[in-house]
């Protein structure tokens, strides 16, 4: 804007503003009060909506927590089910039998094999005790499989040369 534009004031407009100053001030006050009231209403509406959404989120979280607890309880019952435990015990005994058979098949000192036999006897006793606790008269789990030991290594010509 040029200086000329800034200095120009419409005489009719100036007269109107002077004559209606009180009315214009009242209109501006009313407009300001209206905006304040509208802002207050919007703020209250937002706060109500926010509180409502928080309550919904809290209810959703409670439902999910309850569902998670139920799922965890179901998993606990599944793992502690006597039928499942019977199979887990059988699996453990089967593993111990496999380890014992493996050790017996290895070329190791007889004293170590005797120790494995003693642990095998302890395993059989534990298996019978477990079966008795499960109200079974005879263990119905896996039976021990006898595995013949691998043939002993024969010394080769190379081994005989190193022992001389």
C-alpha positions in Angstrom: 0.0 0.0 0.0 1.2 3.4 -0.8 1.2 6.3 1.7 -1.7 7.8 -0.1 -3.8 4.6 0.4 -2.9 4.5 4.1 -3.9 8.1 4.7 -7.2 7.8 2.8 -10.2 7.4 5.1 -13.7 7.3 3.7 -15.5 10.2 5.3 -18.8 8.3 5.2 -17.2 5.3 6.8 -15.6 7.4 9.5 -18.9 9.1 10.2 -20.7 5.7 10.4 -18.0 4.3 12.8 -18.2 7.4 15.1 -22.0 7.3 15.2 -22.2 3.6 15.8 -19.2 3.1 18.0 -21.2 1.8 21.0 -23.3 -0.6 18.8 -20.1 -1.9 17.1 -18.4 -2.5 20.5 -21.5 -4.3 21.8 -21.5 -6.5 18.6 -17.8 -7.3 19.0 -18.4 -8.1 22.7 -21.3 -10.3 21.9 -19.3 -12.0 19.1 -16.4 -12.6 21.5 -18.8 -14.1 24.2 -20.4 -16.3 21.5 -16.9 -17.6 20.4 -16.0 -18.2 24.1 -19.2 -20.1 24.7 -18.7 -22.1 21.5 -15.2 -22.9 22.5 -16.3 -23.9 26.0 -19.0 -26.2 24.5 -16.5 -27.8 22.2 -14.0 -28.3 25.0 -16.7 -30.0 27.1 -17.8 -32.1 24.2 -14.2 -33.1 23.5 -13.6 -33.9 27.2 -16.8 -36.1 27.2 -15.7 -37.9 24.1 -12.2 -38.3 25.5 -13.6 -39.8 28.7 -15.9 -42.0 26.7 -13.0 -43.3 24.6 -10.9 -43.9 27.7 -13.6 -45.9 29.2 -14.0 -48.0 26.0 -10.2 -48.6 25.9 -10.2 -49.6 29.6 -13.0 -52.0 29.0 -11.3 -53.4 25.9 -8.1 -53.9 27.9 -10.0 -55.7 30.7 -11.6 -58.0 28.2 -8.2 -58.8 26.6 -6.6 -59.4 30.0 -9.4 -61.8 31.0 -9.1 -63.6 27.7 -5.3 -63.9 28.2 -5.8 -65.2 31.7 -8.3 -67.8 30.5 -5.9 -68.9 27.7 -3.0 -69.1 30.2 -5.2 -71.2 32.5 -6.2 -73.5 29.6 -2.5 -73.9 28.7 -1.6 -74.7 32.3 -4.4 -77.3 32.5 -3.1 -78.8 29.2 0.4 -79.2 30.4 -0.7 -80.6 33.8 -3.2 -83.0 32.4 -2.4 -86.5 33.8 -2.6 -88.0 30.3 -0.1 -85.5 29.0 2.2 -85.9 32.0 2.1 -89.7 31.5 3.4 -89.2 28.0 6.0 -86.7 29.1 7.3 -89.2 31.7 7.4 -91.9 29.1 9.3 -89.7 26.8 11.8 -89.0 29.6 12.2 -92.7 30.4 12.6 -93.4 26.7 15.4 -90.8 26.4 17.1 -92.3 29.5 16.9 -95.8 27.9 18.3 -94.5 24.7 21.2 -92.8 26.5 21.9 -96.0 28.5 21.9 -98.1 25.3 24.2 -95.6 23.6 26.6 -95.7 26.5 26.6 -99.5 26.5 27.3 -99.6 22.8 30.3 -97.3 23.2 33.8 -98.7 23.7 34.2 -97.6 27.3 35.5 -99.2 30.5 33.4 -101.8 32.2 33.2 -99.8 35.4 31.4 -97.1 33.6 29.0 -99.6 32.1 28.3 -101.0 35.5 27.4 -97.5 36.6 25.0 -97.2 33.7 23.4 -100.5 34.7 22.8 -99.2 38.2 21.2 -96.0 36.8 19.1 -98.2 34.5 17.9 -100.1 37.6 17.1 -96.8 39.3 15.2 -95.7 36.1 13.1 -99.0 36.1 12.2 -98.4 39.8 11.2 -94.8 39.1 9.2 -96.0 36.1 7.3 -98.5 38.2 6.7 -95.9 41.0 5.4 -93.5 38.4 3.1 -96.1 37.0 1.9 -97.0 40.4 1.1 -93.3 41.1 -0.8 -93.2 37.8 -2.8 -96.2 39.2 -1.4 -98.6 36.6 -0.4 -102.1 37.6 2.3 -102.5 35.0 4.0 -99.8 33.1 2.5 -99.4 29.7 5.2 -97.2 28.3 8.1 -98.2 26.1 10.0 -101.3 26.8 13.8 -101.4 27.0 15.3 -102.6 23.7 18.5 -104.6 24.1 21.1 -103.5 21.7 24.2 -105.7 21.2 27.4 -103.8 21.6 29.3 -102.8 18.6 32.1 -105.1 17.7 35.4 -104.2 19.4 37.9 -102.4 17.3 40.8 -104.5 16.2 44.1 -102.9 16.2 45.4 -101.9 12.9 48.9 -102.2 11.6 49.4 -98.5 12.1 48.4 -98.7 15.8 50.8 -101.6 16.4 53.7 -99.5 15.0 53.0 -96.6 17.3 52.8 -98.9 20.4 56.3 -100.3 19.7 
